[in-house]
Amino acid sequence: MKKTFVLVVLFVLPLVAYLFFASGVNNFGRLPMLTEQIKQLPLNDSDATFEDKITILGFLGKNVEMKKGNAFNLNQKIYKPFYEFNDFQILMLMPKGTETKIDELKKELGGLADIRNWRFVFMEDQQIQEIFDSLQSDLTLDASLGTPYVFIIDKDGSLRGRTDDDDVGVKYGYNATSVAELNNKMEDDVKIILAEYRLALKKNNANRTN
């Protein structure tokens, strides 16, 4: 009996917890929509898009070296658990002129993980500001067009977040400077939106077979 109990505690309970959070998070409902259909990415040499992607949207700004820590936090705490989902991406909108700095950052990130779902799009300053403004958040970009906050964008290009966050009420973005916030809030919210789409896919497949 003791061995059975120990096996249940060590193996079964963690598995149940994982399944609950990874796929059964639907019990919490949908992640609230805060802004419907933000401004789309401009057509350029990049094929990056919000369409049919769950996107973590960020703005590192011109002082890339000052935001490297945020990128590494995202890589470890948000990207690594979810990058194997083909419809998941981290997308950074970068001012033109930062290409060399981003090449260096990609090399560093690539030493820690497979970065195939990290995307960097280089844009004019005004284009970056317009997309950020379309989020209609209570946050701002700094003078270098950067912010420590990142945003969850759904497959329809709409901003998702929290409407009843314990700390700020309406939560538009997640502070990538804070490992605790990424661990305790953003990771859970990404699980919710992934589970939301997985549930919708299962329902569609079930309807087709009926």
Secondary structure, DSSP 8 states (H G I E B T S, - for coil): -HHHHHHIIIIIHHHHHHHHHHT-GGGG----EEESS------SS----STT-EEEEEEE-S-HHHHHHHHHHHIIIIIHHHTTSTTEEEEEEEETT-HHHHHHHHHHHHTTS--TTEEEEEE-HHHHHHHHHHT--S----TTSEEEEEEEE-TTS-EE-EEEETTTEEE--EETT-HHHIIIIIHHHHHHHHHHHHHHHHHHHHHHH-
